[in-house]
């Protein structure tokens, strides 16, 4: 697939020679294009997880001869703190999302942090068609065409986890151990849905930053960028204005070769990269907002604590320079070059392209996962724009991925807004965490639905910040959130033990 | 497929030239082989349902090019009593099971009986690969091989109902109408699972005679025939003994041509049919037990009220004759010839064979639905026998249907015995009805799990008797069961209306 296509799909802005009617973006919940360097790593996780594989079935729901194809699904396991099967000690399973499972093990230290308290076995399982868990032998084969890629779906991924959990417990003779499922972002959606679809296999779920309401194609597509806007504007009105006004200037540079060259120079873009500036800028703005963590992090990029604040400080700093591009450079240098290793110039069009190809997230967003984010109100930090229509998105997916999207299916299968109602008298033991600085929080459950379907909201929080490993610098609110989660999970496990004798299999 | 194969698969007994180690039976929850005459009927149901079709997708869970194939799914609808969308009047959906939907409309009069009280719309939806709802154009094409039959699975059927319900409500502008799902037998399993898997689409389920615990391959395989035995033995010890002792006599006749001819004559079997006697007899015994209704019925066969009692009366009657075969004839003539239209002699090997071929229930029982029933204790009304092993069943299915069964999958997907535990703090609004004379009741939920997951048990009841249309002759206990079900469903709907303004979409 042409790199430009991805820039187009994932960009807010039209890029020559594409017309603006095709210019829409879809921010990945966890942007795959920027995690590629760790993607093929064979190194052991720094946390000392052991890597194992499970023989998984390609298609759980049919008995077509092709359904029987199997593949190796990778998982990471840490039993250092496990109390063991005889004590029915719990098993904590992280439901992997759209990248290599190593990334999630590295960025969800919460599970290991709390493992000693619970004497829990910790398992991270990799999502099919990501990382090293490809059917058909390799990533290339898996994404060769729709016939091979066609088994990448949410339902199959959840069924993988169900088959895995049952087999794992059996192998460990831990049938009576309660399972709690965890996940952040798309993984949080999977965790919540796993509890909803397989309640007999998990006693509860911590679904962090899971925009489960956003799977509905009719979801308000302005909310996402409204939150991005609020993040910057609440940090600094001047910062917001500089950015807001920059798009026109960039547009002018697109149409004037001298201005373009000057812009490239100011932004330290490599030669010929200026035409991708708007993509490059918006990408940084969105992901800095998502990962606006209170401590330094490396989820998508190595970033300082509170990157939005740092970027705005650079823009607001009178020493950064007076012209817009110098100011933007200051901000982008924080996002794209925090460790100072970016080299002589920024190369946008190749950045992230090593993950290009017919890959998983593009497939999922072109088949079933339309999470509307593309509208921009007049006040948006991005240029005002109408949301991409379902029709346009459908046509684009058809022409590029050769599949007809079924965007309405996830709402049918999992429920979208109606879940807030149906869960009132149904379901139990789900925590929905959301940080309100996270643009995906707009699609999350922000109010508790019942005494056991609980929303935890942190005004200062970003994308699944609760699941990150604790540090000495964690603010009080974050410590409190985690402590509350621990107490709720303890309650689930206590009830489980109360309900059933631990000697009795469940 | 050879008719003998089905006799083998569905028979308790070995038939020459097959060795006894392959002789196992699997009683269909609703035996397809005997409903064939109505199978291709184009006639309108006597209840005046309107027949409609819904364009259904072949494969809900993949995005393989083949997944997009569509087919026409038949459904029956009666709106005579519906209060309408404006009043958010309820929609009652019968989840069709393993036969033509007409059969279920005819045999589940309860829905229409209660429709006026609830001002409910009544819909019966046909299960994929049954009746007239075949993908690939026809039954023959659908069952051509595993490549076409492979999309027949429980998960796909449930997803069909989900897609259908959402579309129906949308088409009727009845988004705020609550849906209650009903089903009996395998349809009852589907109803319960629909509520469990799609709680946002149905506010409750009445699952009648649904052996959801029996999907586990480790389920006690003796329970089924123990109940059959109890049904006859509690009716008449002599009746039980005559039957119990008959198998040896039949065995002897199998090995002696003169005795065989005499047996054929006594049983009025057509010439050459004697070798199928044990199948023919066990079939009648099992299905009479299942449908031991208090009023005359025609689910599988036209039968008198309390057929077990009638059959035992014939056996016990000294006028029936003194020898075993004359007594058995008396009983079989009730089961197979209640309307006196059987003709000059009984033709076993062609009876039911018009439904033979690569058909739905055989496929389902050879892919995922192992409902163990094949063990016979020493006291069984049938000859003592060890249950068929999973291995033997697997081998048989592999050789005849060319598929590898995945019998453990339904327990993973839906939960089997653990559901009794997990539902305690999860789920709501399910009624599990069971009649204890029904041999399938052994796999049912016989104790209430919570205040909203309720078991209703009728000691005198048979297979989904509660869902039958009411008659003037219904015993008090049956009237009480139905009244209780109505009150519970009323409560669900009342709560639904209380929870949500009816003007608000759900």
HADDOCK unambig.tbl for C-alpha pairs under 7 A between the chains (distance, minus, plus):
assign (segid A and resid 61 and name CA) (segid B and resid 153 and name CA) 6.63 0.50 0.50
assign (segid A and resid 61 and name CA) (segid B and resid 155 and name CA) 6.06 0.50 0.50
assign (segid A and resid 61 and name CA) (segid B and resid 156 and name CA) 6.86 0.50 0.50
assign (segid A and resid 62 and name CA) (segid B and resid 150 and name CA) 5.51 0.50 0.50
assign (segid A and resid 62 and name CA) (segid B and resid 151 and name CA) 5.09 0.50 0.50
assign (segid A and resid 62 and name CA) (segid B and resid 152 and name CA) 6.88 0.50 0.50
assign (segid A and resid 62 and name CA) (segid B and resid 153 and name CA) 6.17 0.50 0.50
assign (segid A and resid 63 and name CA) (segid B and resid 150 and name CA) 4.18 0.50 0.50
assign (segid A and resid 63 and name CA) (segid B and resid 151 and name CA) 6.33 0.50 0.50
assign (segid A and resid 63 and name CA) (segid B and resid 367 and name CA) 6.98 0.50 0.50
assign (segid A and resid 64 and name CA) (segid B and resid 146 and name CA) 5.61 0.50 0.50
assign (segid A and resid 64 and name CA) (segid B and resid 147 and name CA) 5.03 0.50 0.50
assign (segid A and resid 64 and name CA) (segid B and resid 150 and name CA) 3.96 0.50 0.50
assign (segid A and resid 64 and name CA) (segid B and resid 151 and name CA) 6.61 0.50 0.50
assign (segid A and resid 65 and name CA) (segid B and resid 146 and name CA) 6.43 0.50 0.50
assign (segid A and resid 65 and name CA) (segid B and resid 147 and name CA) 6.23 0.50 0.50
assign (segid A and resid 146 and name CA) (segid B and resid 64 and name CA) 5.62 0.50 0.50
assign (segid A and resid 146 and name CA) (segid B and resid 65 and name CA) 6.44 0.50 0.50
assign (segid A and resid 147 and name CA) (segid B and resid 64 and name CA) 5.01 0.50 0.50
assign (segid A and resid 147 and name CA) (segid B and resid 65 and name CA) 6.20 0.50 0.50
assign (segid A and resid 150 and name CA) (segid B and resid 62 and name CA) 5.50 0.50 0.50
assign (segid A and resid 150 and name CA) (segid B and resid 63 and name CA) 4.18 0.50 0.50
assign (segid A and resid 150 and name CA) (segid B and resid 64 and name CA) 3.94 0.50 0.50
assign (segid A and resid 151 and name CA) (segid B and resid 62 and name CA) 5.08 0.50 0.50
assign (segid A and resid 151 and name CA) (segid B and resid 63 and name CA) 6.33 0.50 0.50
assign (segid A and resid 151 and name CA) (segid B and resid 64 and name CA) 6.59 0.50 0.50
assign (segid A and resid 152 and name CA) (segid B and resid 62 and name CA) 6.87 0.50 0.50
assign (segid A and resid 153 and name CA) (segid B and resid 61 and name CA) 6.62 0.50 0.50
assign (segid A and resid 153 and name CA) (segid B and resid 62 and name CA) 6.16 0.50 0.50
assign (segid A and resid 155 and name CA) (segid B and resid 61 and name CA) 6.04 0.50 0.50
assign (segid A and resid 156 and name CA) (segid B and resid 61 and name CA) 6.86 0.50 0.50
assign (segid A and resid 162 and name CA) (segid B and resid 412 and name CA) 6.66 0.50 0.50
assign (segid A and resid 163 and name CA) (segid B and resid 412 and name CA) 6.58 0.50 0.50
assign (segid A and resid 197 and name CA) (segid B and resid 197 and name CA) 5.52 0.50 0.50
assign (segid A and resid 198 and name CA) (segid B and resid 413 and name CA) 6.82 0.50 0.50
assign (segid A and resid 199 and name CA) (segid B and resid 422 and name CA) 6.56 0.50 0.50
assign (segid A and resid 200 and name CA) (segid B and resid 415 and name CA) 5.99 0.50 0.50
assign (segid A and resid 200 and name CA) (segid B and resid 418 and name CA) 6.45 0.50 0.50
assign (segid A and resid 200 and name CA) (segid B and resid 419 and name CA) 5.98 0.50 0.50
assign (segid A and resid 200 and name CA) (segid B and resid 422 and name CA) 5.11 0.50 0.50
assign (segid A and resid 367 and name CA) (segid B and resid 63 and name CA) 7.00 0.50 0.50
assign (segid A and resid 412 and name CA) (segid B and resid 162 and name CA) 6.67 0.50 0.50
assign (segid A and resid 412 and name CA) (segid B and resid 163 and name CA) 6.60 0.50 0.50
assign (segid A and resid 413 and name CA) (segid B and resid 198 and name CA) 6.82 0.50 0.50
assign (segid A and resid 415 and name CA) (segid B and resid 200 and name CA) 5.98 0.50 0.50
assign (segid A and resid 418 and name CA) (segid B and resid 200 and name CA) 6.43 0.50 0.50
assign (segid A and resid 418 and name CA) (segid B and resid 506 and name CA) 5.49 0.50 0.50
assign (segid A and resid 419 and name CA) (segid B and resid 200 and name CA) 6.00 0.50 0.50
assign (segid A and resid 422 and name CA) (segid B and resid 199 and name CA) 6.55 0.50 0.50
assign (segid A and resid 422 and name CA) (segid B and resid 200 and name CA) 5.10 0.50 0.50
assign (segid A and resid 425 and name CA) (segid B and resid 428 and name CA) 6.92 0.50 0.50
assign (segid A and resid 426 and name CA) (segid B and resid 426 and name CA) 6.56 0.50 0.50
assign (segid A and resid 426 and name CA) (segid B and resid 427 and name CA) 5.02 0.50 0.50
assign (segid A and resid 426 and name CA) (segid B and resid 428 and name CA) 5.76 0.50 0.50
assign (segid A and resid 427 and name CA) (segid B and resid 426 and name CA) 4.99 0.50 0.50
assign (segid A and resid 427 and name CA) (segid B and resid 427 and name CA) 5.44 0.50 0.50
assign (segid A and resid 428 and name CA) (segid B and resid 425 and name CA) 6.88 0.50 0.50
assign (segid A and resid 428 and name CA) (segid B and resid 426 and name CA) 5.76 0.50 0.50
assign (segid A and resid 506 and name CA) (segid B and resid 418 and name CA) 5.44 0.50 0.50
